[in-house]
Every structure is written in structure tokens, then in C-alpha cells.
């Protein structure tokens, strides 16, 4: 009899996991849970039940599931169901989270916008976080600095006693080292692998459920979705815009966004003509300068990101590589830079792609439309 009971429990567990990974057209899970209808996200499934939510993150790099979570507000779940979910390997997370170790600047910014900055108890890679109040809290000792995200100081994490750790997964990372031994839920923030800007932004619905502000997150995404759509339609009305070159050399390599990357898609949504629009890569292309020069030297405008204490000049830019002077936008002074040290580009843009799209439209259609720029600014002599 004991063996029979174990077999039945294991079968139930498999059924529950399968139901979380599949959904009906009417948005209802087969076992009675309600599947949240996500408009754009492809890697995320959320099924809500009366006493918990089951979250499944699809592996972006291989077939199968990257991680599954059971979000539980209280110990009210039926014992048999809890046992079945435990057997699937799902991570149980008590929500709402109130003391998190957040290893990414973008999620610090999102929690701030969702009104849950109070839930950040520790951060990693503080030097890359351009949010002033977090630095103030670290100096005051109210937020712990856990060191580098790839090798955090485990003792500091243990002192904080966080209820979860938010970090970004990477392909073939080999795991998270000693952090995995802390018995603290690790939330794998894989939204950056989504194929479109709005798909990535829609993950804020998950974070809203994690931090007890689902209504706020859902409402915020409606704003983002609506604003992005309005801007895209406005760009289409303006017609074809300027031809755009993106980014610049890093060492001897020029990493240009692939045609299917979020940046590549946003340039096209803004009405820009992009030399690599037909490319099928969702990441960056690693190209030598000569290849970029041959294909994009005649672009109308050049946009790039950089990190510096102050605004860069065209003279400083040309000093980095003499070949920049051969680019048509450089000769005409049609160059725009985004100083990531002085803007919140990395903090805001992933979950507010409408902000970045407005910048792109304002630059690509500068001759016919005057949009205020949030991240980019003209590079002067």
C-alpha cells in the first residue's frame, strides 16, 4: 500500500507540473487553476489557485523548464497538494516578500516604481546601481552591500536573512555557488531573454505577485503597453525615418544589435531604417570595424552608449578610434550619446520600453517632430 500511495503522489505531482506548463485557449488551467493571460511574455506562465500561484519559467536556452515556483501567502495549502508540488522540484516562496537581496539594478528600479523599495534589504554590484536613495541606505546601514553579484559575500547575505534572492541567470553558468546552499529561494530573473520589449516588460506582473502589489504592477504594465502602442502608431504616421547606426567599438569589436534584438525591433518600431534589420539574431553581432564601415558608414544618425563622469565630445569620441571620422553621421554632427553614468538607462528602459522608444522616435524623426529626450543627448564638438 505504501508503494501505491507514493506512486499516486508522484503521478499527481507530474500532472500539476504539466498543467502549469500548458493552458487552454480560454485561459483556464486543466486542474481548476486560472492561467493569467499574458499578452507578450513567452517564457513565463502563471497559474493562480485559491491558496497559491504556480509560476513556471521556460528555459530560454534549452528545451524544458528553467525553474518553477509555488507562491504561497500562508500555510493553508492542502497537505497532499503540498507534497505533490514538492515532488515536482518547485521552489516554495512565501509571499509577499518583505526582505530581499536584489542582485540587479533594474529590479531595484522596478521595486521602487512599484512602491516596494522597503522590501530591498541587500544589494550586489552596488557600483553599477545608479539609484541615489539606495546608496544613501547602504551608507546608513539599512541596506547591506553584499559585494559582487558573481561572488557575493555569503556571510553578509546570511546576516540579512532575506526571504528571497533576485538574480539573472546565464547560460552554462554552472549554478550560483555557495548561494545555493543557503536555503533561501532564488528567483531567476530571465525576462531579459524575452524576444520583444513588451514581453520583457510584462514580467513586472510576476514581481507584483511576489511583492504583494499585483494590482499596481498590472496597472503599470497597461500604461507601458498603451504608451508604447501609441508611440509606435505615431511613428508609423510619420513614415520612414532616418537610417540608424547603433553603439560603438569595444576594444577591437563592434557589437551591433541583431535585427531581432529588442533594440533592433525598437528602431524599426520608431520608423528607423536599420542596416541589420533583416538579421535574425536576437542578441548582438560581433563585427570588426571594417564590416560596420562598409555597411553603415552612410547612416543618417549614430546612437551609442558610454560611461563617463561628464558629457563626451566629438573630439573625445574620435580620439578613441580614428576611423570614426569616416562615418557620415560623425562628419555631419548627427551623433547622440547615452551616458549611462548620468542617466537611468539600464535601470528604467527594460521595464519602461516606452521611454526609450520615445527617445528613438525623437531622434529618428528629429526633422519633423520635437520630442524631449530622456537618455540620449547630442554629442557636440
C-alpha positions as CSV (number, residue, x, y, z in Angstrom):
1,X,0.0,0.0,0.0
2,X,2.8,2.4,0.8
3,X,4.3,1.9,-2.7
4,X,0.9,2.6,-4.2
5,X,0.4,5.8,-2.3
6,X,3.9,7.0,-3.4
7,X,3.1,6.3,-7.0
8,X,-0.2,8.1,-6.9
9,X,1.5,11.1,-5.3
10,X,4.2,11.2,-7.9
11,X,1.6,10.9,-10.7
12,X,-0.3,13.8,-9.2
13,X,2.9,15.9,-9.0
14,X,3.6,15.3,-12.7
15,X,0.0,16.3,-13.6
16,X,0.3,19.5,-11.6
17,X,3.5,20.5,-13.3
18,X,2.2,19.7,-16.7
19,X,-0.9,21.8,-16.0
20,X,1.3,24.8,-15.1
21,X,3.2,24.5,-18.4
22,X,0.1,24.3,-20.6
23,X,-3.0,26.3,-20.9
24,X,-6.4,26.2,-22.6
25,X,-7.5,28.8,-25.1
26,X,-9.9,30.2,-22.5
27,X,-7.1,30.8,-20.1
28,X,-8.1,28.2,-17.6
29,X,-5.7,25.5,-16.4
30,X,-6.9,21.9,-16.7
31,X,-7.0,21.2,-13.0
32,X,-9.1,24.2,-12.0
33,X,-6.4,27.0,-11.7
34,X,-6.8,30.2,-13.6
35,X,-4.0,30.9,-16.0
36,X,-3.0,34.5,-16.2
37,X,-3.4,35.7,-19.8
38,X,0.0,37.2,-20.7
39,X,-0.1,39.3,-23.9
40,X,3.6,39.1,-24.9
41,X,5.8,37.1,-22.5
42,X,6.7,33.7,-23.9
43,X,9.0,32.3,-21.1
44,X,6.5,32.8,-18.3
45,X,3.4,31.0,-17.1
46,X,1.4,31.9,-14.0
47,X,-1.5,29.8,-12.8
48,X,-3.5,31.2,-9.9
49,X,-5.2,28.8,-7.4
50,X,-7.3,29.8,-4.3
51,X,-4.4,29.2,-1.9
52,X,-1.3,29.6,-4.1
53,X,0.1,30.5,-7.5
54,X,2.2,28.2,-9.6
55,X,4.9,30.0,-11.7
56,X,6.8,28.3,-14.5
57,X,9.8,29.8,-16.3
58,X,10.7,28.2,-19.5
59,X,14.4,27.6,-20.2
60,X,15.5,30.2,-22.7
61,X,18.4,28.2,-24.0
62,X,17.2,24.6,-23.9
63,X,14.0,22.6,-24.0
64,X,12.2,22.3,-20.7
65,X,11.7,24.3,-17.5
66,X,14.3,26.6,-16.1
67,X,12.6,26.9,-12.7
68,X,9.1,26.6,-11.1
69,X,7.8,28.3,-8.0
70,X,4.9,28.0,-5.7
71,X,3.9,31.4,-4.3
72,X,2.1,30.8,-1.1
73,X,0.7,33.5,1.2
74,X,0.1,31.3,4.2
75,X,0.3,27.7,5.3
76,X,-3.2,26.9,4.2
77,X,-2.5,24.5,1.3
78,X,-3.8,21.0,1.5
79,X,-1.1,18.6,2.7
80,X,-1.4,16.2,-0.2
81,X,-1.2,19.1,-2.7
82,X,1.8,20.5,-0.9
83,X,3.5,17.1,-1.0
84,X,2.7,16.7,-4.7
85,X,4.1,20.1,-5.6
86,X,7.2,19.5,-3.5
87,X,7.9,16.3,-5.5
88,X,7.9,18.4,-8.8
89,X,11.0,20.2,-7.5
90,X,9.2,23.6,-7.4
91,X,10.6,26.2,-5.0
92,X,8.2,27.4,-2.4
93,X,8.2,31.2,-1.9
94,X,6.3,32.8,1.0
95,X,4.7,36.0,-0.4
96,X,4.6,38.9,-0.2
97,X,8.4,39.2,0.0
98,X,9.5,41.8,2.6
99,X,13.3,41.4,2.8
100,X,15.0,40.6,-0.5
101,X,18.6,40.5,-1.7
102,X,18.4,42.1,-5.1
103,X,21.5,41.5,-7.3
104,X,20.3,43.6,-10.3
105,X,19.9,47.3,-10.7
106,X,16.9,47.0,-13.0
107,X,14.9,45.2,-10.3
108,X,15.8,47.7,-7.7
109,X,14.4,50.3,-10.0
110,X,11.2,48.3,-10.7
111,X,10.6,47.7,-7.0
112,X,11.0,51.5,-6.5
113,X,8.4,52.2,-9.2
114,X,6.0,49.6,-7.7
115,X,6.2,51.2,-4.3
116,X,8.1,48.4,-2.7
117,X,11.6,49.9,-2.1
118,X,11.1,48.9,1.5
119,X,11.5,45.3,0.5
120,X,15.1,45.7,-0.6
121,X,17.3,44.5,2.3
122,X,20.5,43.9,0.4
123,X,22.1,44.6,-3.0
124,X,25.0,43.3,-5.0
125,X,27.2,45.2,-7.5
126,X,26.5,48.5,-5.8
127,X,28.9,50.3,-8.1
128,X,26.6,49.7,-11.0
129,X,23.4,50.8,-9.3
130,X,22.7,54.5,-10.2
131,X,19.8,55.0,-7.8
132,X,20.8,57.6,-5.2
133,X,18.5,56.5,-2.4
134,X,20.0,53.0,-2.4
135,X,23.5,54.4,-1.9
136,X,22.1,56.5,1.0
137,X,20.5,53.5,2.6
138,X,23.7,51.5,2.2
139,X,25.7,54.3,3.9
140,X,23.2,54.4,6.7
141,X,23.4,50.6,7.2
142,X,19.8,50.0,6.3
143,X,20.6,48.1,3.1
144,X,23.5,45.6,3.1
145,X,26.2,45.7,0.4
146,X,26.8,42.0,-0.4
147,X,29.7,42.6,-2.9
148,X,29.9,41.3,-6.4
149,X,26.9,39.5,-7.9
150,X,29.0,36.7,-9.3
151,X,30.8,36.1,-6.0
152,X,28.8,37.7,-3.2
153,X,29.8,37.8,0.4
154,X,27.7,34.9,1.7
155,X,28.1,35.9,5.4
156,X,26.5,39.3,4.7
157,X,23.6,37.6,3.0
158,X,23.1,35.4,6.0
159,X,23.2,38.3,8.4
160,X,20.4,40.0,6.4
161,X,18.2,36.8,6.4
162,X,16.5,37.7,3.2
163,X,13.3,35.9,2.2
164,X,14.5,35.6,-1.5
165,X,17.4,36.4,-3.7
166,X,16.8,38.0,-7.1
167,X,19.4,37.4,-9.8
168,X,19.8,37.0,-13.5
169,X,20.5,33.5,-14.9
170,X,23.0,32.9,-17.6
171,X,23.5,30.0,-20.0
172,X,26.0,27.4,-18.8
173,X,26.7,29.4,-15.6
174,X,27.3,26.3,-13.6
175,X,25.0,27.4,-10.8
176,X,25.2,30.0,-8.2
177,X,27.9,28.6,-5.9
178,X,27.5,28.9,-2.1
179,X,24.3,31.0,-2.5
180,X,22.5,27.8,-3.4
181,X,23.4,26.3,-0.1
182,X,21.6,29.0,2.0
183,X,18.1,27.5,1.7
184,X,16.9,30.9,0.5
185,X,14.6,30.9,-2.6
186,X,16.5,32.1,-5.7
187,X,14.3,34.0,-8.1
188,X,15.8,33.6,-11.6
189,X,15.0,36.8,-13.4
190,X,15.1,35.6,-17.0
191,X,13.0,38.3,-18.6
192,X,16.0,39.8,-20.4
193,X,15.8,36.7,-22.7
194,X,12.3,37.6,-23.9
195,X,12.1,38.3,-27.7
196,X,10.4,41.7,-27.6
197,X,10.5,44.8,-25.5
198,X,6.9,44.4,-24.2
199,X,7.4,40.7,-23.5
200,X,10.3,41.6,-21.2
201,X,8.3,44.4,-19.5
202,X,5.3,42.2,-18.9
203,X,7.3,40.2,-16.3
204,X,6.5,43.0,-13.9
205,X,3.3,41.1,-13.4
206,X,5.3,38.3,-11.8
207,X,7.2,40.8,-9.5
208,X,3.9,42.3,-8.5
209,X,2.7,38.9,-7.3
210,X,6.0,38.3,-5.5
211,X,5.8,41.6,-3.6
212,X,2.1,41.8,-2.9
213,X,1.4,44.6,-5.4
214,X,-0.1,42.7,-8.3
215,X,-2.8,45.4,-9.0
216,X,-0.1,48.1,-9.1
217,X,2.1,46.0,-11.5
218,X,-0.8,45.1,-13.7
219,X,-1.9,48.7,-14.0
220,X,1.6,49.9,-14.6
221,X,2.0,47.4,-17.5
222,X,-1.2,48.6,-19.0
223,X,0.3,52.1,-19.1
224,X,3.5,50.9,-20.6
225,X,1.6,48.8,-23.2
226,X,-0.7,51.7,-24.1
227,X,2.1,54.3,-24.3
228,X,4.3,52.0,-26.4
229,X,1.4,51.3,-28.8
230,X,0.6,55.0,-29.2
231,X,4.2,55.9,-29.9
232,X,4.6,53.1,-32.4
233,X,1.4,54.3,-34.3
234,X,2.7,57.9,-34.2
235,X,6.0,56.8,-35.7
236,X,4.2,54.9,-38.5
237,X,2.2,58.0,-39.3
238,X,5.4,59.9,-39.7
239,X,6.7,57.5,-42.3
240,X,10.2,56.3,-42.9
241,X,12.7,58.0,-40.8
242,X,16.5,58.2,-40.7
243,X,19.0,55.4,-41.2
244,X,20.4,54.4,-37.8
245,X,23.8,53.1,-36.7
246,X,24.0,51.8,-33.1
247,X,26.7,51.6,-30.4
248,X,30.5,51.7,-31.0
249,X,33.7,49.7,-30.7
250,X,34.5,47.8,-27.5
251,X,38.2,47.1,-27.9
252,X,38.5,45.8,-31.5
253,X,34.9,44.6,-31.7
254,X,31.8,46.5,-32.6
255,X,28.7,44.9,-31.0
256,X,25.7,45.9,-33.1
257,X,22.2,44.8,-32.0
258,X,20.8,41.9,-34.1
259,X,17.8,42.5,-36.2
260,X,15.6,40.5,-33.8
261,X,17.1,42.0,-30.6
262,X,14.9,44.3,-28.6
263,X,16.9,47.3,-29.7
264,X,16.8,46.3,-33.3
265,X,13.0,45.9,-33.1
266,X,12.6,49.2,-31.3
267,X,14.5,51.1,-34.0
268,X,12.0,49.6,-36.6
269,X,9.1,50.4,-34.3
270,X,10.3,54.0,-34.2
271,X,10.3,54.1,-38.0
272,X,14.1,53.9,-38.3
273,X,15.9,52.2,-41.1
274,X,18.4,49.8,-39.6
275,X,21.3,48.2,-41.6
276,X,20.9,44.9,-39.9
277,X,17.0,44.8,-39.9
278,X,16.9,41.6,-41.9
279,X,19.3,39.8,-39.5
280,X,17.7,37.0,-37.4
281,X,19.8,37.2,-34.3
282,X,18.1,38.2,-31.0
283,X,21.4,39.2,-29.4
284,X,24.4,41.3,-30.6
285,X,26.6,40.7,-33.6
286,X,30.4,40.8,-33.1
287,X,31.8,42.7,-36.0
288,X,35.1,44.3,-37.0
289,X,35.2,48.0,-37.6
290,X,35.7,47.4,-41.4
291,X,32.5,45.5,-41.7
292,X,30.5,48.2,-39.9
293,X,32.1,50.9,-42.0
294,X,31.3,49.1,-45.3
295,X,27.6,48.5,-44.3
296,X,26.7,51.5,-42.2
297,X,29.1,54.4,-43.0
298,X,26.3,56.3,-44.9
299,X,23.8,56.2,-42.0
300,X,22.0,59.4,-41.2
301,X,22.4,59.3,-37.4
302,X,24.6,57.4,-34.9
303,X,23.5,56.5,-31.4
304,X,25.8,55.0,-28.8
305,X,26.1,54.4,-25.1
306,X,29.1,55.3,-23.0
307,X,30.2,55.7,-19.4
308,X,32.0,58.9,-18.3
309,X,31.8,61.5,-15.5
310,X,30.6,64.1,-17.9
311,X,29.3,64.6,-21.4
312,X,31.5,63.3,-24.1
313,X,32.6,65.5,-27.1
314,X,33.1,64.6,-30.7
315,X,36.8,65.2,-30.2
316,X,37.0,62.7,-27.4
317,X,35.0,60.2,-29.4
318,X,37.3,60.5,-32.4
319,X,40.3,60.0,-30.1
320,X,39.0,56.5,-29.3
321,X,39.3,55.4,-32.9
322,X,40.5,57.4,-35.9
323,X,38.0,55.5,-38.2
324,X,35.0,57.2,-36.6
325,X,35.8,60.3,-38.7
326,X,34.9,58.2,-41.8
327,X,31.3,57.8,-40.7
328,X,28.8,60.2,-42.3
329,X,26.9,61.0,-39.1
330,X,30.1,61.9,-37.4
331,X,31.1,64.3,-40.3
332,X,27.6,65.9,-40.1
333,X,27.5,66.0,-36.4
334,X,24.4,63.7,-36.2
335,X,25.7,61.8,-33.2
336,X,23.8,61.1,-30.0
337,X,25.2,59.6,-26.8
338,X,23.6,58.0,-23.8
339,X,25.8,58.4,-20.7
340,X,24.8,55.5,-18.5
341,X,26.6,57.1,-15.6
342,X,24.3,60.2,-15.7
343,X,21.1,58.6,-16.8
344,X,18.9,55.7,-15.6
345,X,19.0,53.9,-19.0
346,X,19.8,50.5,-17.5
347,X,17.5,51.0,-14.5
348,X,14.4,52.1,-16.4
349,X,14.4,51.1,-20.0
350,X,13.9,47.3,-19.6
351,X,10.6,47.7,-17.9
352,X,9.7,51.1,-19.5
353,X,10.5,50.5,-23.2
354,X,8.0,53.3,-24.0
355,X,10.6,55.8,-22.5
356,X,13.3,54.5,-24.8
357,X,11.0,54.3,-27.8
358,X,10.2,58.0,-27.4
359,X,13.9,58.8,-27.5
360,X,14.3,56.8,-30.7
361,X,11.4,58.5,-32.4
362,X,12.6,61.9,-31.3
363,X,16.0,61.3,-32.9
364,X,14.9,59.3,-36.0
365,X,12.2,61.9,-36.8
366,X,14.1,65.0,-35.5
367,X,13.3,66.9,-38.7
368,X,9.5,66.7,-38.2
369,X,8.9,66.0,-34.5
370,X,10.2,67.6,-31.3
371,X,10.3,65.0,-28.6
372,X,12.2,65.7,-25.3
373,X,15.0,63.2,-24.9
374,X,15.3,61.2,-21.7
375,X,18.5,59.2,-22.2
376,X,20.3,60.4,-25.3
377,X,21.7,63.8,-26.0
378,X,23.6,65.4,-29.0
379,X,27.3,64.9,-28.9
380,X,28.9,68.3,-29.6
381,X,32.4,69.2,-30.8
